[in-house]
Amino acid sequence: MTRKLTQTARVLLAVGTFVAMPQAVREATFATTHNQVYPQPRNQPAATSITQSAQPAVTAVESVGMTVADMDRSIDFYSQVLSFQKVSDVEVLGTQYEQLQGLFGVRMRVVRMRLGSEFIELTEYLTPKGKPFPVDSRSNDRWFQHIAIAVNDMDKAYQHLRKFKVQHASTAPQRIPDWNKAAAGIRAFYFRDPDGHYLETIYFPPGKGDPKWQKPTNQLFLGIDHTAIVVSNTAASLKFYRDLLGMRLAGESENYGTEQEHLNNVFGARLHISGLRSRLASPGIEFLEYLTPRDGRPLPTDARPNDLLHWQTTLVVKDAAAVAQKLQRDRATFVSPSVVAIPGQKLGFKKGFLVRDPDGHVMRLVEK
């Protein structure tokens, strides 16, 4: 098929995972969302407009969290290497946290860190300890998740990361070639933190991406553009995130080519990518469905929140109990046995629960 780019299509944004698209591009219309330009979602069912116009359950993607083995080491990494700033540091234990995390005997140290206006949440389980990150993980395994960190200069960012000897996941930063007028000049690079979690740096040249990444600054690392998750079936994931939780499908694309292969370090990578957004300005959630290769492994059946492969994305809702009932009716898999009230709001919210999406990625839905 062929695609003719409209004049408004100055950037083809798959919420952060960018690749060279084929030179023959098929005709599409484009819509602007949260100051970003996306290809119009394709082949949506008739009910989509009703679903997306209804009052959404999720109002914001509040933070993205991960389990770490050594909190002090992780704080040093995210602050010294990536310029995050620590904003809170608490240690919690008790029945409420055991119920929230679906684990007995929980004692956790939880640290929130900020970069720009976005947050990560690091959790070290003092008890019980979980399993290490699988050493043979690949970017198409379905436990894959990353955060995409916008930078103002990819060359400087890459050299900075090399100075700290970070573990490569991509072979090198990948640049969209000039013939691809929609996304020419966008650059991205995958690497890993000390526990093995995948991270991405992404550079948006002038006129592309969210305008906030273009503001003059001396900062090298700017903030979190999105979190990406590998999914096995886009339609099933849309049912969960869009139809049940009310997030909005902002755009879709199909990405492939040598840049995609070397960015993800997966030979033959061809991806269907979907970007979702909440009502309020916050990081997006990106689906990565590998059309090829299809050999990505599912989440281990015995995975627990204290394992180092665990991520949990915090979504803000107005009525946690009502959302939990909706998910229960749809037979979603819960980590928490019920909605849990948090004493003293030590984790920054009144009540919440953990639930898995169709591929096992954990969402923490909270009521402020």
C-alpha positions as CSV (number, residue, x, y, z in Angstrom):
1,M,0.0,0.0,0.0
2,T,1.1,3.6,-0.4
3,R,0.7,6.5,2.0
4,K,0.7,10.2,1.2
5,L,1.8,12.4,4.1
6,T,-0.5,15.5,4.7
7,Q,1.1,18.8,5.4
8,T,0.1,18.5,9.1
9,A,2.0,15.3,9.5
10,R,5.3,16.7,10.6
11,V,6.1,13.8,12.8
12,L,5.0,10.2,12.9
13,L,5.0,9.5,16.6
14,A,4.5,6.0,18.1
15,V,4.7,7.6,21.5
16,G,8.4,7.0,21.5
17,T,9.5,3.9,19.7
18,F,10.5,5.3,16.3
19,V,11.8,3.7,13.2
20,A,12.2,4.3,9.6
21,M,8.9,3.7,7.8
22,P,8.8,2.4,4.2
23,Q,9.3,5.0,1.5
24,A,6.0,4.1,0.1
25,V,3.5,5.3,2.7
26,R,-0.2,4.9,2.5
27,E,-2.8,7.7,2.7
28,A,-3.8,8.7,6.2
29,T,-5.2,11.6,8.2
30,F,-3.6,12.9,11.3
31,A,-4.9,14.2,14.6
32,T,-3.2,16.4,17.2
33,T,-3.4,15.2,20.8
34,H,-1.7,16.5,23.9
35,N,0.5,18.7,21.6
36,Q,1.7,15.7,19.6
37,V,0.7,14.6,16.1
38,Y,-0.4,11.0,15.6
39,P,-1.6,9.0,12.7
40,Q,-5.4,8.5,12.9
41,P,-6.3,5.2,14.6
42,R,-7.3,2.6,12.0
43,N,-10.3,0.2,11.8
44,Q,-11.9,1.3,15.0
45,P,-15.2,-0.4,15.9
46,A,-18.4,1.7,15.8
47,A,-18.6,1.7,19.6
48,T,-15.2,3.4,20.0
49,S,-16.5,7.0,19.8
50,I,-19.0,6.2,22.5
51,T,-16.4,4.5,24.7
52,Q,-13.9,7.3,24.4
53,S,-16.4,10.1,24.9
54,A,-17.8,8.6,28.1
55,Q,-16.3,9.8,31.5
56,P,-13.0,8.0,31.7
57,A,-12.2,5.9,34.7
58,V,-8.4,6.8,34.5
59,T,-7.7,10.5,34.8
60,A,-3.9,10.4,34.8
61,V,-0.8,8.2,34.5
62,E,0.7,9.3,37.9
63,S,4.0,7.4,37.9
64,V,5.8,4.3,36.7
65,G,7.3,2.0,39.3
66,M,9.7,-0.9,39.4
67,T,11.1,-3.3,42.0
68,V,14.8,-2.9,42.8
69,A,17.4,-5.1,44.6
70,D,19.4,-2.3,46.3
71,M,17.6,1.0,46.9
72,D,20.7,3.0,47.5
73,R,22.3,1.7,44.3
74,S,19.2,2.6,42.3
75,I,18.9,6.1,43.8
76,D,22.5,6.7,42.9
77,F,21.9,5.5,39.3
78,Y,18.8,7.4,38.7
79,S,20.1,10.6,40.3
80,Q,23.7,10.6,39.1
81,V,23.2,9.1,35.7
82,L,19.8,10.4,34.7
83,S,19.3,13.5,36.9
84,F,16.2,12.3,38.8
85,Q,15.6,14.0,42.1
86,K,14.4,12.1,45.2
87,V,11.2,13.6,46.5
88,S,10.1,11.0,49.2
89,D,11.5,8.0,51.0
90,V,9.3,5.8,53.2
91,E,9.4,2.4,54.8
92,V,6.1,0.5,55.2
93,L,4.9,-2.8,56.6
94,G,1.6,-4.3,57.8
95,T,-1.5,-6.0,56.7
96,Q,-2.6,-3.3,54.3
97,Y,0.6,-3.4,52.3
98,E,0.5,-7.2,52.2
99,Q,-3.0,-7.1,50.8
100,L,-2.0,-4.3,48.3
101,Q,1.0,-6.2,46.9
102,G,-0.6,-9.7,47.3
103,L,2.4,-10.9,49.3
104,F,2.7,-12.1,52.9
105,G,5.3,-10.6,55.3
106,V,5.9,-7.4,53.3
107,R,8.3,-4.7,54.5
108,M,9.1,-2.3,51.7
109,R,11.2,0.8,51.2
110,V,9.5,3.0,48.6
111,V,11.3,6.0,47.0
112,R,9.7,8.5,44.6
113,M,11.9,10.4,42.2
114,R,11.1,13.2,39.8
115,L,12.5,14.2,36.4
116,G,10.8,17.3,35.0
117,S,7.1,16.9,35.8
118,E,7.1,13.1,35.8
119,F,7.7,10.5,38.5
120,I,9.1,7.1,39.0
121,E,8.6,4.9,42.1
122,L,11.3,2.5,43.2
123,T,10.4,-0.3,45.6
124,E,12.9,-2.5,47.5
125,Y,11.4,-5.5,49.3
126,L,13.3,-5.9,52.6
127,T,11.1,-8.9,53.0
128,P,10.3,-11.1,51.2
129,K,13.1,-11.0,48.5
130,G,12.1,-12.0,45.0
131,K,13.8,-13.4,41.9
132,P,16.5,-11.6,39.9
133,F,15.8,-10.2,36.4
134,P,15.9,-13.0,33.8
135,V,19.4,-12.8,32.2
136,D,18.1,-13.9,28.8
137,S,15.4,-11.3,28.5
138,R,14.7,-9.9,25.1
139,S,12.8,-6.8,24.0
140,N,9.9,-8.9,22.6
141,D,9.3,-10.9,25.8
142,R,5.9,-10.0,27.1
143,W,7.2,-8.9,30.5
144,F,9.1,-6.1,28.7
145,Q,8.4,-2.6,29.8
146,H,10.4,0.6,29.7
147,I,10.2,4.3,30.3
148,A,11.2,6.7,27.5
149,I,13.3,9.6,28.8
150,A,13.3,12.7,26.5
151,V,16.8,14.3,26.0
152,N,17.8,17.6,24.5
153,D,20.9,16.1,22.7
154,M,21.3,12.4,21.9
155,D,25.0,12.5,21.3
156,K,25.7,14.1,24.6
157,A,23.2,11.8,26.3
158,Y,24.8,8.7,24.8
159,Q,28.3,9.8,25.7
160,H,27.1,10.6,29.3
161,L,25.6,7.0,29.5
162,R,28.9,5.5,28.2
163,K,30.8,7.4,30.8
164,F,28.8,5.5,33.4
165,K,29.2,2.2,31.5
166,V,25.5,1.5,31.2
167,Q,24.5,-1.8,29.7
168,H,23.5,-1.5,26.1
169,A,20.2,-2.9,24.9
170,S,20.3,-1.2,21.5
171,T,23.5,-1.5,19.4
172,A,23.7,2.3,19.3
173,P,21.3,5.3,19.1
174,Q,19.2,5.0,16.0
175,R,18.3,8.0,13.8
176,I,15.3,8.1,11.5
177,P,16.7,8.8,7.9
178,D,16.0,12.0,6.1
179,W,13.9,10.4,3.4
180,N,11.3,9.7,6.0
181,K,9.9,13.3,6.1
182,A,7.4,12.5,8.9
183,A,10.0,11.4,11.5
184,A,13.4,12.4,10.1
185,G,15.9,13.2,12.8
186,I,14.2,11.5,15.7
187,R,16.7,9.4,17.6
188,A,16.3,6.7,20.2
189,F,18.4,4.3,22.3
190,Y,17.7,1.4,24.7
191,F,19.8,0.6,27.7
192,R,19.4,-1.0,31.1
193,D,19.6,0.0,34.8
194,P,21.6,-1.9,37.4
195,D,18.8,-4.4,38.0
196,G,18.2,-5.1,34.3
197,H,15.1,-2.8,33.7
198,Y,15.0,-1.5,30.2
199,L,15.1,2.3,29.7
200,E,15.0,4.5,26.6
201,T,16.4,7.9,25.7
202,I,14.6,9.7,22.9
203,Y,15.5,12.9,21.1
204,F,12.9,15.0,19.3
205,P,14.3,17.5,16.8
206,P,12.7,21.0,16.4
207,G,9.1,20.8,15.3
208,K,8.6,17.2,16.4
209,G,7.2,15.6,19.5
210,D,5.6,17.4,22.5
211,P,6.6,21.1,22.4
212,K,7.7,20.9,26.0
213,W,10.7,18.9,24.9
214,Q,11.8,21.9,22.8
215,K,11.9,24.5,25.5
216,P,15.4,26.1,26.0
217,T,17.2,24.4,28.9
218,N,20.6,23.4,30.1
219,Q,19.2,20.1,31.3
220,L,20.3,17.0,29.3
221,F,17.5,14.7,30.6
222,L,14.1,16.3,30.4
223,G,11.3,14.0,31.6
224,I,9.3,10.9,30.8
225,D,7.4,10.8,27.5
226,H,5.8,7.4,28.0
227,T,6.1,3.9,29.2
228,A,6.0,1.1,26.7
229,I,4.8,-2.5,27.2
230,V,4.9,-5.6,24.9
231,V,1.4,-7.0,24.2
232,S,0.4,-10.2,22.5
233,N,-2.8,-8.9,21.0
234,T,-3.6,-5.2,20.5
235,A,-7.4,-5.7,20.4
236,A,-7.4,-7.5,23.8
237,S,-5.2,-4.7,25.3
238,L,-7.5,-2.0,23.9
239,K,-10.4,-3.7,25.5
240,F,-8.7,-3.4,28.9
241,Y,-7.1,0.1,28.7
242,R,-9.6,1.8,26.4
243,D,-13.0,0.1,26.9
244,L,-12.7,-0.7,30.6
245,L,-10.4,2.0,31.9
246,G,-11.3,4.8,29.5
247,M,-7.9,5.7,28.2
248,R,-7.9,7.2,24.7
249,L,-6.3,5.6,21.7
250,A,-4.2,8.5,20.3
251,G,-2.7,6.7,17.3
252,E,-1.2,3.7,15.7
253,S,1.6,2.8,13.3
254,E,3.4,-0.3,11.9
255,N,7.2,0.0,12.3
256,Y,10.0,-2.1,10.8
257,G,13.3,-1.8,9.1
258,T,17.0,-1.9,10.2
259,E,16.5,1.0,12.6
260,Q,13.8,-0.9,14.5
261,E,15.8,-4.1,14.5
262,H,18.8,-2.4,16.0
263,L,16.8,-0.2,18.4
264,N,15.1,-3.3,19.9
265,N,18.0,-5.6,19.1
266,V,15.5,-8.1,17.7
267,F,16.3,-9.4,14.2
268,G,13.3,-9.1,11.9
269,A,11.3,-6.9,14.3
270,R,8.1,-5.6,12.8
271,L,5.7,-4.0,15.3
272,H,2.2,-2.7,15.5
273,I,2.5,0.2,17.9
274,S,-0.5,1.9,19.6
275,G,-0.3,5.0,21.8
276,L,-2.8,5.7,24.6
277,R,-3.3,8.8,26.7
278,S,-5.3,9.7,29.8
279,R,-7.4,12.8,30.1
280,L,-4.8,14.9,31.9
281,A,-1.3,15.6,30.6
282,S,0.9,12.8,31.8
283,P,3.1,10.1,30.3
284,G,1.4,7.9,27.7
285,I,1.2,4.1,27.6
286,E,2.5,2.5,24.4
287,F,1.6,-1.0,23.2
288,L,4.3,-2.9,21.3
289,E,2.8,-5.9,19.5
290,Y,5.5,-7.9,17.6
291,L,4.0,-9.0,14.3
292,T,7.4,-10.7,13.7
293,P,9.1,-12.4,15.3
294,R,6.3,-14.1,17.4
295,D,8.6,-16.0,19.7
296,G,8.4,-13.5,22.7
297,R,7.8,-15.4,25.9
298,P,4.8,-14.8,28.2
299,L,5.2,-13.5,31.8
300,P,6.2,-16.4,34.1
301,T,3.2,-17.8,35.8
302,D,4.9,-17.5,39.2
303,A,5.8,-13.8,38.8
304,R,5.3,-11.7,41.9
305,P,5.6,-8.0,42.7
306,N,8.9,-8.6,44.6
307,D,10.6,-10.0,41.5
308,L,12.9,-7.6,39.8
309,L,11.1,-8.0,36.4
310,H,8.1,-6.3,38.1
311,W,6.8,-2.9,37.0
312,Q,3.7,-1.3,38.2
313,T,2.2,1.8,36.5
314,T,0.1,4.0,38.7
315,L,-3.2,5.2,37.2
316,V,-5.4,7.7,39.1
317,V,-9.1,7.1,39.3
318,K,-11.9,8.9,41.1
319,D,-13.7,5.8,42.5
320,A,-11.4,2.9,43.1
321,A,-14.2,0.6,44.3
322,A,-16.4,1.2,41.3
323,V,-13.5,0.6,38.9
324,A,-12.5,-2.6,40.7
325,Q,-16.1,-3.9,40.4
326,K,-16.1,-3.1,36.7
327,L,-12.8,-5.1,36.3
328,Q,-14.1,-8.0,38.4
329,R,-17.2,-8.2,36.1
330,D,-14.8,-8.5,33.2
331,R,-12.8,-11.2,35.0
332,A,-9.6,-9.3,35.2
333,T,-6.7,-10.9,37.2
334,F,-6.2,-9.1,40.5
335,V,-3.0,-9.0,42.5
336,S,-4.7,-7.3,45.5
337,P,-7.6,-9.3,46.9
338,S,-9.6,-6.1,47.4
339,V,-9.4,-2.3,47.3
340,V,-7.0,-1.4,50.2
341,A,-7.2,1.7,52.3
342,I,-3.6,3.0,53.0
343,P,-3.1,4.4,56.6
344,G,-1.9,8.0,56.6
345,Q,-1.6,8.0,52.8
346,K,2.1,7.0,53.2
347,L,2.3,6.1,49.6
348,G,0.6,9.2,48.4
349,F,-3.0,7.9,47.9
350,K,-6.0,7.0,50.1
351,K,-6.9,3.6,48.6
352,G,-5.9,1.4,45.7
353,F,-5.4,-2.0,44.3
354,L,-3.1,-3.9,41.8
355,V,-4.5,-5.6,38.7
356,R,-3.0,-7.3,35.7
357,D,-3.7,-6.5,32.1
358,P,-4.2,-9.3,29.5
359,D,-0.5,-9.9,29.3
360,G,0.3,-9.7,33.0
361,H,1.6,-6.1,33.2
362,V,0.6,-4.7,36.6
363,M,-1.5,-1.5,36.9
364,R,-1.9,0.1,40.3
365,L,-5.2,2.0,40.3
366,V,-5.3,4.6,43.1
367,E,-7.8,7.0,44.5
368,K,-6.2,10.2,45.8
